[in-house]
């Protein structure tokens, strides 16, 4: 029975996610972290298993993957995971696009992991830098021009959603959560003159594609625009992190944008929970209703560096969580650290994600 009274059976700490006294805190919860739930207090680490069959956590270093756009200006991103609601890809473009592109199956949200550059969009030029989210509405035409530099490449995590991506509706915290919309960068229109070439190629990215349109003029020719459907960038440095001193909050408080079946979150630097006995490491769970992708942008966890560019996939129904050793260390070092400086991008999906062959071929095989 669902009730405002939460039942307690057997041995349970009085506070949530605290004072475990050797027990392993494991949540069996519905609807991400917002539905009916049971916290189980176990004797053993629930991630201590050996798996056989397709459902298992996958870890891959994005630096080991080889998107075609890393070596060929005419190449495209590499698909990492997909389902009917979204496609998650990796791009590492070195050269300016010799074509324009238009994702016609859905909205596009890109996270800039490395590099800086320019996007020529129909709405105007948009500069991008590390830590930016770049939003491109469905069927918007754009062209990427990475800055020439010693590294000379832009690493993008690309999330394409079938449904329209929206900012979450304002909740109890009001309209400046998850972010202050006035801190987004919105382009001013700048039409680009033709350069004398015969044709401009616009590559339409879609299921069963691509299709190519050829124009005799530069398609970035917008003199002006008005409305509420536009491209923008937003840097994670400007994101408002919600915290609590006495409990580790669930990941859903860090929501950034959402579409049907797809939730995008930022886990960013914040004060560590300060009340003694509070667990600072997310509890074990098997995220019953959502697959989870985590992309480690940077930072460390209580002095342990996190590998930049690591991508992890945790399928729904399969336990995952930080290793027990890391939890013990966080408890031991409670007084030494007052902040968490992780920078992790997370994508939760209602439907199961299928890892691509390239991802499976580079699985670090830690499970
Ligand atoms: Fe998780």
Boltz pocket constraint, residues with backbone or C-beta under 6 A from the ligand:
constraints:
  - pocket:
      binder: B
      contacts: [[A, 285], [A, 287], [A, 292], [A, 314], [A, 320]]
      max_distance: 6.0
